Amino acid sequence: MKRFFRYAGIGIGCIVALPIVYVFVPILLNNIQVQIEARKLNDISHPSQSRYLKRILAVANYGIASNQCDFAAGEFRATTLSKKETEDFYAPLVDSTMSLTANPTYNIYFADEVDEIERNQDLGIYGDLLGSYALKPIPDEQVYLFLIVDAKPPGLDIRCH
């Protein structure tokens, strides 16, 4: 009888453990993937007149009617350069990913353009963060977000559906 209860307990434990593994392993794997995307930020040179403010990492579905997993890694930076100079500095990266099939894509968003960004719903919650920088401007500097977004199939991660 003890053997029956032992095997029954093991069986019930496996039945309970399988859904937990089914849900949490994809989330863990995607968190590792977004950390890999963040390493790409370390390889990118930024203007010497800019300074680091904050780094963001996210796994989400940014598409309105899509079924994909977006891995976003970005940095909020402040610079004394003009928008045009900043855009020109990053132009080779941004322009190289302008095609519809490019993965990853590189983008620049300026804090004073946050209303336009929210209309496009490109950033999700990071549009709000960018807006907070627009509400409290830094004297003689402008804040921008340099963002890398890589899209993959959604898999089983519930954040991507």
FENDA-V434465 format. One record per residue. OMEGA is omega in radians with two decimals (none if undefined). BURIAL is b if it has 24 or more other ideal C-beta (glycine too) atoms within 12 Angstrom, else e. Layout:
{{OMEGA & BURIAL} {OMEGA & BURIAL}}
//
This chain:
{{3.12 & e} {3.14 & e} {3.12 & e} {-3.13 & e} {3.10 & e} {3.14 & e} {3.09 & e} {3.11 & e} {3.10 & e} {3.13 & e} {3.13 & e} {3.10 & e} {3.10 & e} {3.14 & e} {3.11 & e} {-3.07 & e} {-3.09 & e} {3.10 & e} {3.12 & e} {3.10 & e} {-3.13 & e} {-3.11 & e} {-2.97 & e} {3.13 & e} {3.10 & e} {3.11 & b} {3.11 & e} {3.14 & e} {3.11 & e} {3.05 & b} {3.07 & e} {3.13 & e} {3.14 & b} {3.04 & b} {3.07 & e} {3.09 & e} {-3.14 & b} {3.11 & b} {3.09 & e} {3.11 & b} {-3.13 & b} {-3.10 & e} {-3.07 & e} {3.08 & b} {3.12 & e} {3.13 & b} {-3.14 & b} {3.11 & e} {3.12 & e} {3.11 & b} {-3.11 & e} {3.05 & e} {-3.05 & b} {3.08 & e} {3.10 & b} {3.04 & b} {-3.14 & b} {2.97 & b} {-3.09 & b} {3.03 & b} {-3.11 & b} {3.14 & b} {-3.11 & e} {-3.10 & e} {-3.11 & e} {3.11 & e} {-3.11 & e} {3.10 & b} {3.14 & b} {3.09 & b} {-3.09 & b} {3.05 & b} {-3.09 & b} {3.10 & b} {2.93 & b} {-3.12 & b} {3.05 & b} {-3.10 & b} {3.04 & b} {3.11 & e} {3.04 & b} {3.10 & e} {-3.11 & e} {3.14 & e} {3.12 & e} {3.11 & b} {3.11 & b} {3.14 & e} {-3.10 & b} {-3.06 & b} {3.14 & e} {3.12 & e} {-3.08 & b} {-3.12 & b} {-3.13 & e} {-3.11 & e} {-3.10 & b} {-3.13 & e} {-3.11 & e} {-3.08 & e} {-3.09 & e} {3.03 & e} {-0.11 & e} {3.06 & b} {3.12 & b} {-3.11 & b} {3.04 & b} {3.08 & b} {-3.14 & b} {-3.07 & b} {-3.11 & b} {3.08 & e} {-3.00 & b} {3.12 & b} {3.11 & e} {3.14 & e} {-3.11 & b} {3.08 & e} {3.13 & e} {-3.14 & e} {3.13 & e} {-2.91 & b} {-3.09 & b} {-3.07 & b} {-3.12 & e} {2.98 & b} {3.09 & b} {3.10 & e} {3.12 & b} {3.09 & b} {3.11 & b} {3.05 & e} {3.12 & b} {-3.14 & b} {3.13 & e} {-3.07 & e} {3.07 & e} {-3.10 & e} {3.09 & e} {3.10 & e} {3.00 & b} {-3.09 & b} {3.07 & b} {3.08 & b} {3.01 & b} {-2.97 & b} {3.01 & b} {3.12 & b} {3.10 & b} {-3.10 & b} {3.11 & b} {3.02 & b} {-2.98 & e} {-3.10 & e} {-3.08 & b} {-3.12 & e} {-3.06 & b} {3.12 & e} {-3.04 & b} {-3.14 & b} {none & e}}
//
